[in-house]
Amino acid sequence: MLDGEFFGKLDGVLKKLDRNAGSNTPFGGIQIVLCGDFAQLPPVSTAGRVAQFAFETQSWKDAIKRESCIVLSEIHRQTDTRLISILNELRSGVLTPATNNILSNQYFPLQIPFGMKPVQL
């Protein structure tokens, strides 16, 4: 995921390179195309700094107009409606009590064969 700080800096640099100096056009008037699942993991942050999503920045608000966005909403790789519902709740960060219960019941202790050391992530 593109870090918001980097996104803002890119906007600033391209504004300075704009041939129509002083126009303050987002990204110096250069057309940008952004794609991805913006409900995925947040940008990686460094110690002591909270990373910001690119879509939370003023640069995004200035450059990206809602009418120019295409949102893909049809799910193709899943057919189980319960799983789709759970995934959508996880994506939005708001779990119903029923989904929380389903996920909580999926926990089971890891059985490690004698002598095996699992990789810790």
C-alpha distances in whole Angstrom, upper triangle without the diagonal:
4,6,9,12,11,11,14,15,15,17,19,20,20,23,25,25,26,30,31,31,30,29,26,24,20,19,22,23,21,20,16,14,11,10,8,9,8,10,8,7,6,5,8,11,14,18,19,16,14,10,10,8,8,10,12,14,17,16,14,17,19,18,17,20,20,22,20,17,18,17,18,19,22,21,22,22,23,27,28,28,27,24,23,24,22,19,19,20,17,15,16,17,21,23,27,29,30,27,26,30,29,26,28,31,29,29,31,32,31,34,34,37,39,38,35,32,29,25,24,20
4,6,9,7,7,10,12,11,13,16,16,17,19,21,21,23,26,27,27,27,26,22,21,17,15,19,20,18,17,13,13,10,10,10,11,9,12,11,10,8,6,9,11,14,18,19,15,14,10,9,7,6,9,11,11,14,13,12,15,17,15,15,18,19,22,19,17,18,18,19,21,24,24,25,25,27,30,31,31,31,28,26,27,26,22,22,23,20,18,19,20,23,26,29,32,33,30,30,33,32,29,32,34,32,32,35,35,35,38,38,40,43,41,38,35,32,28,27,23
4,6,5,6,9,10,11,13,14,16,17,19,20,21,23,26,27,27,26,25,22,21,17,16,19,21,19,19,16,16,13,14,13,14,12,14,13,11,8,5,8,9,11,15,15,12,10,7,6,6,6,9,10,10,13,12,12,15,17,16,16,19,20,23,21,19,21,21,22,24,27,27,28,28,29,33,33,33,32,30,28,28,27,24,23,24,21,19,19,20,23,26,30,32,34,30,30,33,33,30,32,35,33,33,35,36,35,38,38,41,43,42,38,35,32,29,26,23
4,5,5,6,9,10,11,12,14,15,17,19,20,21,25,25,24,24,23,19,18,15,14,18,19,18,18,15,16,13,15,15,15,12,14,14,13,10,8,11,11,13,16,16,12,10,7,5,5,4,7,7,6,9,9,9,12,13,13,14,17,18,21,20,18,21,20,22,24,27,28,30,30,31,34,35,34,34,31,29,29,28,25,24,24,22,19,19,20,23,26,30,33,34,31,31,34,34,31,33,36,35,35,37,38,38,41,41,44,46,45,42,38,35,32,30,26
4,5,5,6,9,10,11,12,14,15,17,19,20,24,25,23,22,22,18,18,15,14,17,20,19,19,17,18,16,18,18,19,16,18,18,16,13,10,11,11,12,15,14,11,10,8,7,8,7,11,10,8,10,10,11,14,15,15,16,20,21,24,23,22,24,24,26,28,31,31,33,33,34,38,38,37,37,34,33,33,31,28,27,28,25,23,23,23,26,29,33,36,37,34,34,37,37,34,36,39,37,37,40,40,39,43,42,45,47,46,43,39,36,33,30,27
4,5,5,6,9,10,10,12,14,15,17,18,22,23,22,22,21,18,18,14,13,16,18,17,17,14,16,14,16,17,18,16,19,18,16,13,10,12,12,13,16,17,13,13,10,10,10,8,12,12,10,12,10,12,15,15,15,16,20,22,24,22,21,23,24,25,28,31,31,32,32,34,37,38,38,38,35,33,33,32,29,28,29,27,24,24,25,28,31,35,37,39,36,35,39,38,35,37,40,38,38,40,41,40,43,42,45,47,45,42,39,36,33,31,27
4,6,5,6,9,10,11,12,15,16,17,20,21,21,20,19,16,15,11,10,13,15,14,14,11,13,11,14,15,16,14,17,17,16,14,11,14,14,16,19,19,16,15,12,10,9,6,9,10,8,10,7,8,12,12,11,12,16,18,21,18,18,20,21,23,25,28,29,30,31,32,36,37,36,36,34,31,32,31,28,27,28,26,23,23,24,27,30,34,37,38,35,35,38,38,35,37,40,38,38,41,42,41,44,44,47,49,47,44,41,38,35,33,29
4,5,5,6,9,10,11,13,14,15,19,20,18,18,17,13,13,10,9,12,15,14,15,13,15,14,17,18,19,17,20,20,19,16,14,16,16,17,20,19,16,15,13,10,11,8,10,10,7,8,6,8,11,11,11,13,16,19,21,20,19,22,23,25,28,31,32,34,34,36,39,40,39,39,36,34,34,33,30,29,30,28,25,25,26,29,32,35,38,40,37,37,40,40,37,39,42,41,41,44,44,44,47,47,50,52,50,47,44,41,37,35,31
4,5,5,6,9,10,11,13,14,18,19,17,17,17,14,14,12,10,12,15,15,16,14,17,16,19,20,22,19,22,22,21,18,15,17,16,17,20,20,16,16,14,13,13,11,14,14,11,11,9,12,14,14,14,16,19,22,25,22,22,25,26,28,31,34,34,36,36,38,41,42,41,42,39,37,37,36,33,32,33,31,28,28,28,32,35,38,41,43,40,39,43,43,40,42,45,43,43,45,46,45,48,47,50,52,50,47,44,41,37,35,32
4,5,5,6,9,10,11,12,16,17,16,17,16,13,13,10,7,10,12,11,13,11,14,13,16,18,20,19,22,22,21,19,16,18,18,19,22,22,19,19,16,15,14,11,14,15,12,12,9,11,14,13,12,14,18,21,23,20,20,23,24,26,29,32,33,34,35,37,40,41,41,41,38,36,37,36,33,32,33,31,28,28,29,32,35,39,42,43,40,40,43,43,40,42,45,43,43,46,46,45,48,48,51,52,51,47,44,41,38,36,32
4,6,5,6,9,10,11,14,15,14,14,13,10,9,6,5,7,10,10,11,10,13,13,17,19,21,19,22,23,23,20,18,20,20,21,25,24,21,20,17,15,15,11,13,14,11,10,7,9,12,10,9,12,15,18,20,18,19,22,23,26,29,32,33,35,35,37,40,42,41,41,39,36,37,36,33,32,33,31,28,28,29,32,36,39,42,43,40,40,44,44,41,43,46,44,45,47,48,47,50,50,53,55,54,50,47,44,41,39,35
4,6,5,6,9,10,14,14,13,12,12,9,10,8,7,8,12,12,15,14,17,17,21,22,25,22,25,26,25,22,20,21,21,22,25,24,21,21,18,17,17,14,16,16,12,11,9,12,14,12,12,15,18,22,24,22,22,25,27,30,32,35,37,38,39,41,44,45,44,44,42,40,40,39,36,35,36,34,31,31,32,35,38,41,44,46,43,43,46,46,44,45,49,47,47,50,50,49,53,52,55,57,55,52,49,46,42,40,37
4,5,5,6,9,12,14,12,13,13,11,12,10,8,8,12,12,14,14,17,18,21,23,26,24,27,27,26,24,21,22,22,23,25,25,22,23,20,19,19,16,18,19,15,15,12,15,17,15,14,17,21,24,26,23,24,27,28,31,34,37,38,39,40,42,45,46,46,46,43,41,42,41,38,37,38,36,33,33,34,37,40,44,47,48,45,45,48,48,45,47,50,48,48,51,51,50,53,53,55,57,55,52,49,46,42,40,37
4,5,5,6,10,11,11,12,12,10,9,8,5,5,8,8,11,11,15,16,20,22,25,23,27,27,27,24,22,24,24,25,28,28,25,25,22,20,20,16,18,19,16,15,12,14,16,14,12,15,19,22,23,21,22,24,27,29,32,35,36,37,38,41,44,45,45,45,43,40,41,41,37,36,37,36,32,33,34,37,40,44,47,48,45,45,49,48,46,48,51,49,49,51,52,51,54,54,56,58,57,53,50,47,44,42,38
4,5,5,9,9,8,8,8,6,7,7,5,4,8,9,12,13,17,18,22,24,27,25,28,29,29,26,24,26,26,27,30,29,26,26,23,21,21,17,18,19,16,14,11,14,15,12,12,15,18,22,23,21,22,25,28,30,33,36,38,39,41,43,46,47,46,47,45,42,42,42,39,37,38,37,34,33,35,38,41,44,48,49,46,46,50,50,47,49,52,51,51,53,54,53,56,56,59,61,59,56,53,50,46,45,41
4,6,8,10,7,8,10,8,10,10,9,7,11,12,15,16,20,21,25,27,30,28,31,31,31,28,26,27,27,27,30,30,27,27,25,23,23,20,22,22,18,17,14,17,19,16,16,19,22,25,27,25,26,29,31,34,37,40,41,43,44,46,49,50,49,50,48,45,45,45,42,40,41,40,37,37,38,41,44,47,50,52,49,49,53,52,50,52,55,53,53,56,56,55,58,58,60,62,60,57,54,51,47,46,42
4,6,9,8,10,11,10,11,11,9,7,10,10,14,15,19,20,24,27,30,28,32,32,32,29,27,28,28,29,32,32,29,29,26,25,24,21,23,24,20,19,16,18,20,17,16,20,22,26,27,24,26,29,31,33,37,39,41,42,43,45,48,50,49,50,48,45,46,46,42,41,42,41,37,38,39,42,45,49,52,53,50,50,54,53,50,53,56,54,54,56,57,56,59,58,61,62,60,57,54,51,48,46,43
4,5,6,8,8,8,8,10,8,5,7,8,12,14,18,20,24,27,30,28,32,32,33,30,28,30,30,31,34,34,31,30,28,26,25,21,23,24,20,19,15,18,19,16,15,18,20,24,25,22,24,27,30,32,36,38,40,41,43,45,48,50,49,50,48,45,46,46,42,41,42,41,37,37,39,42,45,48,52,53,50,50,54,53,51,53,56,54,55,57,58,57,60,60,62,64,63,59,56,53,50,48,45
4,5,9,9,11,10,13,12,8,9,11,14,17,20,23,27,30,33,31,35,36,36,34,32,33,34,35,38,37,34,34,31,30,29,25,26,27,24,22,19,21,22,19,18,21,23,27,27,24,27,29,32,35,38,41,43,44,45,48,51,53,52,53,51,48,49,49,46,44,45,44,41,41,43,46,49,52,55,56,53,54,57,57,54,57,60,58,58,61,62,60,63,63,66,68,66,62,59,57,53,52,48
4,6,6,9,9,12,12,8,9,12,15,18,21,24,27,31,33,32,35,36,37,35,32,35,35,36,39,38,35,35,32,30,29,25,26,27,24,21,18,21,21,18,17,20,22,25,26,24,26,29,32,35,38,41,43,45,46,48,51,53,52,53,51,48,49,49,46,44,45,45,41,41,43,45,49,51,55,56,53,54,58,57,55,57,60,58,59,62,63,62,65,65,67,69,68,64,61,58,55,53,50
4,6,8,9,12,12,9,11,13,17,19,23,25,29,32,34,32,36,37,37,34,32,34,34,34,37,36,33,33,31,29,28,25,26,26,23,20,18,21,21,18,18,21,23,27,27,26,28,31,34,37,40,43,45,46,48,50,52,54,53,54,52,49,49,50,46,44,46,45,41,41,42,45,49,52,55,56,54,54,58,57,55,57,60,58,59,61,62,61,65,64,67,69,67,64,61,58,54,52,49
4,5,8,11,12,10,12,15,18,20,23,25,29,32,34,32,35,36,36,33,31,33,33,34,36,35,32,32,30,27,27,24,25,25,21,18,16,19,19,16,16,20,22,25,26,25,27,31,33,36,39,42,44,46,47,49,52,54,52,53,51,48,48,49,46,43,44,44,40,39,41,43,47,50,53,55,52,52,56,56,54,56,59,58,58,61,62,61,64,64,67,69,67,64,61,58,54,52,49
4,5,9,11,8,9,12,15,17,21,23,26,29,32,29,33,34,35,32,30,33,33,34,36,35,32,32,29,27,26,23,23,23,20,17,15,17,17,13,14,17,18,22,23,22,24,27,30,33,36,39,41,43,45,47,49,51,50,51,49,46,46,46,43,41,42,42,38,37,39,41,45,48,51,53,50,50,54,54,52,54,57,56,56,59,60,60,63,63,66,68,67,63,60,57,54,52,48
4,6,8,7,9,12,14,16,19,20,24,27,29,26,30,31,31,29,27,29,29,30,33,32,28,28,25,23,22,19,19,20,16,13,11,14,14,10,11,15,16,20,21,20,22,26,28,31,34,37,39,41,42,44,47,48,47,48,46,43,43,43,40,38,39,38,35,34,36,38,42,45,48,49,47,47,51,51,49,51,54,52,53,56,57,56,60,60,63,65,63,60,57,54,50,48,45
4,6,5,5,9,11,12,16,17,21,24,26,24,28,29,30,27,26,28,29,30,33,32,29,28,25,22,21,18,18,19,16,13,10,12,12,9,8,12,14,17,18,17,19,22,25,28,31,34,36,38,40,41,44,46,44,45,43,40,41,41,38,36,37,36,33,32,34,37,40,43,46,48,45,46,49,49,47,49,52,51,51,54,55,55,58,58,61,63,62,59,56,53,49,47,44
4,5,6,8,9,10,13,14,18,20,23,21,24,25,26,24,22,25,25,27,30,29,26,25,22,19,18,14,14,15,12,10,7,9,10,6,5,9,11,15,16,15,16,20,22,25,28,31,33,35,36,38,41,42,41,42,40,37,37,37,34,32,34,33,29,29,31,33,37,40,43,44,42,42,46,45,43,45,48,47,48,50,52,51,54,55,57,60,58,55,52,49,45,44,40
4,5,6,8,8,11,13,17,19,22,20,24,25,25,23,21,23,24,26,29,29,25,24,21,19,17,14,15,16,13,12,8,10,12,9,8,11,14,17,18,16,17,20,22,25,28,31,33,34,35,37,40,42,41,42,40,37,38,38,34,33,34,33,29,29,31,34,37,40,44,45,42,42,46,45,43,45,48,47,47,50,51,50,53,53,56,58,56,53,50,47,44,42,38
4,5,9,10,14,16,20,23,25,24,27,28,29,26,24,27,27,29,32,31,28,27,25,22,21,17,18,20,17,15,12,13,15,12,10,14,16,20,20,18,20,23,25,28,31,34,36,37,39,41,44,46,45,46,43,40,41,41,38,36,38,37,33,33,35,38,41,44,47,49,46,46,50,49,47,49,52,50,51,53,54,54,57,56,59,61,60,56,53,50,47,45,42
4,6,9,13,15,19,22,25,24,27,28,29,27,26,28,29,31,34,34,30,29,26,24,22,18,19,21,18,16,13,14,15,12,9,12,14,18,18,16,18,21,24,26,30,32,34,36,37,40,42,44,43,45,43,39,40,41,37,36,37,37,33,33,35,38,41,44,47,48,45,46,50,49,47,49,52,50,51,54,55,54,57,57,60,62,61,57,55,51,48,47,43
4,6,10,13,16,20,23,22,26,26,27,26,24,27,28,30,33,33,30,29,25,23,21,17,18,20,18,17,13,14,16,13,10,12,15,18,18,15,17,19,22,25,28,31,32,33,35,37,40,42,42,43,41,38,39,39,36,34,36,35,31,32,34,37,40,43,46,47,44,45,48,47,45,48,50,48,49,52,53,52,55,55,57,60,58,55,52,49,45,44,40
4,7,10,13,17,20,20,23,24,26,24,23,26,28,30,33,34,30,29,25,23,20,16,17,19,18,17,14,13,15,13,9,10,12,15,15,12,13,16,19,21,25,27,29,30,32,34,37,39,38,40,38,35,36,36,33,31,33,33,29,29,32,34,37,40,44,44,41,42,46,45,43,45,48,46,47,50,51,50,53,53,56,58,57,53,51,47,44,43,39
4,6,10,13,17,16,20,21,22,21,19,22,24,27,30,31,27,25,22,19,17,13,14,17,15,16,12,11,14,13,9,9,12,14,15,11,12,14,17,19,22,25,26,27,29,31,34,36,35,37,34,31,33,33,30,28,30,29,26,26,29,31,34,37,41,41,38,39,42,41,39,42,44,42,43,46,47,46,49,49,52,54,53,50,47,44,40,39,35
4,7,10,14,14,18,18,20,19,19,22,24,27,30,31,27,25,22,19,16,13,13,17,16,17,14,12,15,14,11,10,12,13,14,10,10,11,14,15,19,21,23,24,25,27,30,33,32,34,31,28,30,30,27,25,28,27,23,24,27,29,32,35,38,39,35,37,40,38,36,39,42,40,41,43,45,44,47,47,49,52,51,47,45,42,38,37,34
4,7,10,10,14,14,16,16,15,18,21,24,27,28,24,22,19,16,13,10,11,14,14,16,13,11,14,14,11,10,12,13,14,11,9,11,12,13,17,19,20,22,23,25,28,30,29,31,28,25,27,27,23,22,24,23,19,20,23,26,29,31,35,35,32,33,36,35,33,36,38,36,37,40,41,40,43,44,46,49,48,44,42,38,35,34,30
4,7,8,12,12,14,15,15,18,21,24,28,29,25,23,19,17,14,12,12,15,16,18,16,13,16,17,14,12,14,14,15,12,10,9,10,11,14,16,17,18,19,21,24,26,26,27,25,22,23,24,20,19,22,21,17,18,21,24,26,29,33,33,29,30,34,32,30,33,35,33,34,37,38,38,40,41,43,46,45,42,40,36,33,32,28
4,6,9,9,11,12,13,16,19,22,26,27,24,21,18,16,12,12,12,15,17,19,18,15,17,19,17,14,16,16,17,15,12,11,10,10,13,15,15,16,16,19,22,23,23,24,22,19,21,21,17,16,19,17,14,16,18,21,23,26,29,29,26,27,30,29,26,29,32,29,30,33,35,34,37,37,40,43,42,38,36,33,30,29,25
4,5,6,9,11,12,16,19,22,25,26,23,20,17,15,12,12,12,15,17,20,19,16,18,20,18,16,17,16,18,16,13,12,10,9,11,13,13,15,15,16,19,21,20,21,18,16,17,17,13,12,15,13,10,12,15,17,19,22,26,26,22,23,27,25,23,26,28,26,27,30,32,31,34,35,38,41,41,37,35,31,28,27,24
4,5,8,9,10,14,17,20,23,24,20,17,14,12,9,9,8,11,14,16,16,13,15,18,16,14,16,14,17,16,12,12,10,11,13,15,16,18,18,19,22,23,22,22,20,17,18,18,14,13,15,13,10,11,13,16,19,22,25,25,22,23,26,25,23,26,29,27,28,31,32,32,35,36,39,42,42,38,36,32,29,28,24
4,7,8,11,14,17,21,23,23,21,17,15,13,10,12,11,12,16,19,19,16,17,21,20,17,18,17,19,19,15,15,12,12,12,15,14,17,17,17,20,20,19,19,17,15,15,14,11,10,11,9,6,7,9,13,15,18,21,22,18,19,23,22,20,22,25,23,24,28,29,29,33,34,37,40,40,36,34,30,28,26,22
4,7,9,12,15,18,21,22,19,16,14,13,10,12,12,14,17,20,20,17,20,23,21,19,21,20,22,21,17,17,15,14,15,17,15,17,16,17,20,21,20,20,17,15,16,15,11,11,12,10,7,10,11,14,16,19,22,23,19,19,23,21,19,21,24,22,23,26,27,27,30,31,34,37,36,33,30,27,24,22,19
4,7,9,11,15,17,19,16,13,11,11,10,12,13,14,17,20,20,18,21,24,23,21,23,22,25,24,20,20,18,18,18,20,19,21,19,20,23,23,23,22,19,18,19,17,14,14,14,11,9,12,11,15,17,21,23,24,20,20,23,22,19,21,24,22,22,25,26,25,29,29,32,35,34,31,28,25,22,20,16
4,6,9,12,15,16,13,10,7,8,6,10,11,11,14,17,18,16,18,21,21,19,22,21,24,23,20,21,19,20,20,23,22,24,23,23,27,27,26,25,22,21,21,19,17,17,17,14,12,13,13,16,19,22,25,26,23,22,25,25,22,24,27,25,25,27,28,28,31,32,35,37,36,33,30,27,24,21,18
4,6,10,13,14,11,9,6,7,7,9,11,12,13,17,17,15,18,21,20,19,22,22,25,24,21,22,21,22,23,25,24,26,25,26,30,30,29,29,26,24,25,23,20,20,20,17,15,16,16,20,22,26,28,30,26,25,29,28,25,27,30,28,28,30,30,30,33,33,36,38,37,33,30,27,24,22,18
4,7,10,12,10,9,6,9,10,12,15,15,16,20,19,19,22,24,23,23,26,26,29,27,25,26,24,25,26,28,27,29,27,28,32,32,32,31,27,27,27,25,22,23,22,19,18,19,18,22,24,28,30,31,28,26,30,29,26,27,30,28,27,29,29,28,31,31,34,36,34,31,28,25,22,19,16
4,7,8,6,6,5,9,11,13,16,15,16,19,19,19,22,24,24,24,27,27,31,29,27,28,27,28,29,31,30,32,31,31,35,34,34,33,30,29,29,27,25,25,24,21,20,21,19,23,25,29,31,32,29,28,31,31,28,28,32,30,29,31,31,30,33,33,36,37,36,33,29,27,23,20,17
4,6,6,8,8,11,14,16,19,18,18,21,22,22,25,26,26,27,30,31,34,32,30,32,30,31,32,35,34,35,34,35,38,38,38,36,33,33,33,30,28,28,28,25,23,24,23,26,28,32,34,35,32,30,34,34,30,31,34,32,31,32,32,31,34,33,36,37,35,33,29,27,23,21,18
4,6,8,10,14,17,19,22,20,21,24,24,25,27,29,29,30,33,33,37,36,33,35,33,34,35,38,36,38,36,37,40,40,39,38,35,35,34,32,30,30,29,26,25,26,24,27,29,33,34,36,33,31,34,34,31,31,34,32,31,32,31,31,34,33,36,37,35,33,29,27,24,21,18
4,7,10,13,16,19,21,19,19,22,23,24,26,28,29,29,32,33,36,35,33,35,34,35,36,38,37,39,38,38,41,41,40,38,36,35,35,32,30,31,29,26,26,26,24,27,29,32,33,36,33,31,34,35,31,31,35,34,32,34,33,33,36,35,39,39,38,35,32,30,27,24,21
4,6,9,13,15,18,16,16,18,19,20,22,24,25,25,28,29,33,32,30,31,30,32,33,35,35,37,36,36,39,39,38,37,34,33,33,31,28,28,27,24,23,23,22,25,27,31,32,35,32,30,33,34,31,31,35,33,32,34,34,34,37,36,40,41,39,37,33,31,28,25,22
4,6,10,13,15,13,13,17,18,18,20,22,23,23,26,26,30,29,27,28,27,29,29,32,31,34,33,33,36,36,35,33,31,30,29,27,25,25,24,21,20,20,18,21,24,27,29,31,29,27,30,31,28,28,32,31,30,32,32,32,36,36,39,40,39,36,33,30,27,24,21
4,7,9,12,10,11,15,15,15,17,20,20,20,23,23,27,26,24,25,24,26,26,29,29,31,30,31,34,34,33,32,29,28,28,26,24,23,23,20,18,18,17,21,24,27,29,31,28,27,30,31,28,29,32,31,30,32,33,32,36,36,39,41,40,36,33,30,27,24,21
4,6,8,7,8,11,12,12,14,16,17,17,19,20,23,23,20,22,21,23,24,27,27,30,29,30,33,33,32,31,29,27,27,25,23,22,21,19,17,17,17,20,23,26,29,31,28,27,31,31,28,29,33,32,31,34,35,34,38,38,42,43,42,39,36,33,30,27,24
4,5,5,7,11,11,10,12,15,15,14,17,17,20,19,17,19,18,19,21,24,24,26,26,27,30,30,29,29,26,24,24,23,20,19,19,17,15,15,15,18,22,25,28,29,26,26,30,30,27,29,32,30,31,33,34,34,38,38,41,43,43,39,36,33,30,27,24
4,5,6,9,8,7,10,12,11,11,14,15,18,17,15,17,17,19,21,24,24,27,27,28,31,32,31,31,29,26,26,26,23,21,22,20,17,17,18,21,25,28,31,32,29,29,33,32,30,32,35,34,34,37,38,37,41,41,44,46,45,42,39,36,32,30,27
4,6,8,8,5,7,10,10,9,11,12,15,14,12,15,14,17,18,22,23,25,26,27,30,30,29,29,27,25,24,24,21,19,20,19,16,15,17,19,23,26,29,31,28,28,32,31,29,31,34,33,34,37,38,38,42,42,45,48,47,44,41,37,34,32,29
4,7,9,7,8,11,12,11,14,14,18,17,15,18,17,20,21,25,25,28,29,29,32,32,31,31,29,26,26,25,23,21,21,20,17,15,16,19,23,26,29,30,28,28,31,32,29,31,35,34,34,37,38,38,42,43,46,48,48,44,41,38,35,32,29
4,5,5,7,9,10,11,13,15,18,18,16,19,19,22,24,27,28,31,32,32,35,36,34,34,32,30,29,29,26,24,24,23,20,19,20,23,26,29,32,34,32,31,35,35,33,35,38,37,37,40,41,41,45,45,49,51,50,46,43,40,37,34,31
4,5,5,6,9,10,12,14,17,17,17,20,21,24,26,29,31,33,34,35,38,38,37,37,35,32,32,32,29,27,27,26,23,22,23,26,29,32,35,37,35,34,38,39,36,38,41,40,41,44,45,45,49,49,52,54,53,50,47,44,41,38,35
4,5,5,6,8,11,14,17,16,16,19,20,23,25,29,30,32,33,35,37,38,37,37,35,33,33,32,30,28,28,27,24,23,25,27,31,34,37,39,36,36,40,40,37,39,43,41,42,45,46,45,49,49,52,54,53,50,47,44,40,38,34
4,5,5,5,9,11,14,13,12,15,16,19,21,25,26,29,30,31,34,35,33,34,32,29,29,29,26,24,25,24,21,20,22,24,28,31,34,36,33,33,37,37,35,37,40,39,39,42,44,43,47,47,50,53,52,48,46,42,39,37,33
4,6,6,7,9,13,12,12,16,17,20,22,26,28,30,32,33,35,36,34,35,33,30,30,30,27,25,26,25,22,20,22,25,28,31,34,36,33,34,37,37,36,38,41,40,41,44,45,45,49,50,53,55,55,51,48,45,42,40,36
4,6,8,11,13,13,14,17,19,23,25,28,30,33,34,35,38,39,37,38,36,33,33,33,31,28,29,29,25,24,26,28,32,35,38,39,37,37,41,41,39,41,45,43,44,47,49,49,52,53,56,58,57,54,51,48,44,42,38
4,6,10,12,10,11,15,17,20,23,26,28,30,32,33,36,37,36,37,35,32,32,33,30,27,29,28,25,24,26,29,32,35,38,39,37,37,41,41,39,41,44,43,44,47,48,48,51,52,55,57,56,53,50,46,43,41,38
4,6,9,7,8,11,13,17,19,23,25,27,29,30,32,34,32,34,32,29,29,30,27,24,26,26,22,21,24,26,29,32,35,36,34,35,38,38,36,39,41,40,41,44,46,46,49,50,53,55,55,51,48,45,42,40,36
4,6,6,7,11,13,16,19,22,25,27,29,30,32,34,32,33,32,29,29,30,27,24,26,26,23,22,25,26,30,32,35,36,34,35,39,38,37,40,42,41,42,46,48,48,51,52,55,58,57,54,51,47,45,43,39
4,5,5,9,10,14,15,19,22,24,27,28,29,31,29,30,29,26,25,27,24,21,23,24,20,19,22,24,27,29,32,33,31,32,36,35,34,37,40,39,40,44,46,46,49,50,53,56,56,52,50,46,44,42,38
4,6,8,10,14,16,19,22,24,27,28,30,32,30,31,31,27,27,29,26,23,25,26,23,22,25,26,29,31,35,35,33,35,38,37,37,40,42,41,43,46,48,48,52,53,56,59,58,55,52,49,46,44,41
4,7,10,13,16,19,22,23,26,28,30,32,30,32,31,27,28,29,26,24,26,26,23,22,26,27,30,32,36,36,34,36,39,38,37,40,42,41,42,46,48,47,51,51,54,57,57,53,51,47,44,43,39
4,6,10,12,16,18,20,23,24,26,28,27,28,27,23,24,25,23,20,22,23,19,19,22,24,27,29,33,33,30,32,35,34,33,36,38,37,39,42,44,44,47,48,51,54,53,50,47,44,41,40,36
4,6,9,12,15,17,19,21,23,25,24,26,24,21,22,24,21,18,21,22,18,18,22,24,26,28,32,32,29,31,34,33,32,35,37,35,37,40,42,42,45,46,49,52,52,48,46,43,40,39,35
4,6,9,12,14,17,18,20,22,20,22,21,17,18,20,17,15,18,18,15,15,19,20,22,24,28,28,25,27,30,29,28,31,33,32,34,37,39,39,42,43,46,49,49,46,44,40,38,36,33
4,6,8,11,13,15,17,19,18,20,18,15,16,18,15,13,17,17,14,15,19,20,22,24,27,27,24,26,29,27,26,30,31,30,32,35,37,37,40,41,44,47,47,44,42,38,36,35,32
4,6,9,12,13,14,16,14,17,16,12,13,15,13,11,14,15,13,14,17,18,19,21,24,23,21,24,26,24,24,27,29,27,30,33,36,36,39,40,43,46,47,43,42,38,36,35,32
4,6,10,10,11,14,13,15,14,11,13,15,13,12,16,17,15,16,19,20,21,22,25,24,21,24,26,24,24,28,29,27,30,33,35,35,38,40,42,46,46,43,41,38,36,35,33
4,6,6,8,11,10,13,11,8,11,13,11,10,14,15,13,16,18,19,19,21,24,22,19,22,24,21,21,25,26,24,27,29,32,32,34,36,39,42,43,39,38,34,33,32,30
4,6,8,11,12,15,13,10,14,16,13,14,17,18,16,19,22,23,22,24,26,24,22,24,26,23,23,27,27,25,28,30,33,32,34,36,38,42,42,39,38,34,33,33,30
4,7,10,12,14,11,10,14,14,12,14,17,17,16,19,21,22,22,23,26,23,20,23,24,21,21,24,24,22,25,27,29,29,31,32,34,38,38,35,34,31,29,29,27
4,6,8,10,8,7,11,12,10,12,15,15,15,18,19,20,19,20,22,20,17,20,21,18,18,22,21,19,22,24,27,27,29,31,33,37,38,35,34,30,29,29,27
4,6,9,8,7,11,12,12,13,16,17,17,19,21,21,20,20,22,20,17,21,21,18,19,22,22,20,23,26,29,29,31,33,35,39,40,37,36,33,32,32,30
4,6,5,6,9,10,11,12,14,15,16,19,20,20,18,18,19,16,14,18,18,15,16,19,18,17,20,23,26,27,29,31,33,37,39,35,35,32,31,31,29
4,5,5,6,9,10,10,12,14,15,17,18,17,16,15,17,14,13,16,17,14,15,19,19,18,21,24,27,28,31,33,36,39,41,38,37,34,33,33,31
4,5,5,6,9,10,11,12,14,16,16,15,13,12,14,11,9,13,13,10,12,15,15,14,18,21,24,25,28,31,33,37,39,36,35,31,31,30,29
4,5,5,6,9,10,10,12,14,15,15,13,13,15,12,10,13,14,10,11,15,15,13,16,19,23,23,26,28,31,35,36,33,32,28,28,27,25
4,5,5,6,9,10,10,12,14,14,13,14,16,14,11,14,16,13,13,17,18,16,20,22,26,26,29,31,34,38,39,35,34,31,30,29,27
4,5,5,6,9,10,11,12,11,10,10,13,11,9,12,14,12,12,16,17,16,19,22,26,27,30,32,35,39,40,37,36,32,31,30,28
4,5,5,6,9,10,10,10,8,9,11,10,6,9,11,9,9,12,14,13,16,19,22,23,26,29,32,35,36,33,32,28,28,26,24
4,5,5,6,9,10,11,10,12,14,13,10,12,14,12,11,15,16,15,17,20,23,24,27,29,32,35,36,33,31,27,26,25,22
4,5,5,6,8,9,9,11,14,14,11,13,16,14,14,17,19,18,20,24,26,27,30,32,36,39,39,36,35,31,30,28,25
4,5,5,6,5,5,8,11,11,8,10,13,12,12,14,17,16,18,22,25,26,29,32,35,38,39,36,34,30,29,27,25
4,5,5,7,7,10,12,13,9,10,13,12,11,13,16,15,16,20,22,23,27,29,32,35,36,33,31,27,26,24,21
4,6,8,9,13,16,16,13,14,17,16,14,17,20,18,20,23,26,26,30,31,34,37,38,34,32,29,27,25,22
4,6,8,11,15,16,13,14,17,17,16,18,21,20,22,25,28,29,32,34,37,40,41,37,35,32,30,28,25
4,6,10,13,14,12,11,15,15,14,16,19,18,19,23,25,26,30,32,35,38,38,35,33,30,28,25,23
4,7,10,12,10,10,13,14,13,15,18,18,20,23,26,27,31,33,37,39,40,37,35,32,30,28,25
4,6,8,6,6,10,10,10,12,14,15,17,20,23,25,28,31,34,37,38,35,34,30,30,27,25
4,5,5,6,9,10,11,12,14,16,18,21,24,27,30,33,36,39,40,38,36,33,32,30,28
4,6,5,6,9,10,10,12,14,16,20,23,25,28,31,35,38,39,37,35,32,32,30,28
4,5,5,6,9,10,11,13,15,19,22,24,27,31,34,37,39,36,35,32,32,30,29
4,5,5,6,8,10,11,13,17,20,22,25,28,32,35,36,34,32,29,29,27,25
4,6,5,6,9,10,12,15,18,21,24,27,30,33,34,32,31,27,27,25,24
4,5,5,6,9,11,14,17,20,23,26,29,32,34,32,31,28,28,26,25
4,6,5,7,10,13,16,19,21,25,28,31,33,30,29,26,27,25,24
4,5,5,7,11,14,16,19,22,25,29,30,27,26,23,23,22,21
4,5,6,9,12,15,18,21,25,27,29,27,26,23,23,21,21
4,5,8,12,14,17,20,23,26,28,26,26,23,24,23,23
4,6,10,12,15,18,21,24,26,24,23,20,21,20,20
4,7,9,12,15,19,21,23,21,20,18,19,17,18
4,6,9,12,15,18,20,18,18,16,18,17,18
4,6,9,13,15,17,15,15,13,16,15,17
4,6,10,12,14,12,12,10,12,12,14
4,7,9,12,10,11,10,14,14,17
4,6,8,6,8,8,11,13,16
4,6,6,9,10,13,16,19
4,6,9,11,15,17,20
4,6,10,13,15,19
4,6,10,12,16
4,7,9,12
4,6,9
4,6
4
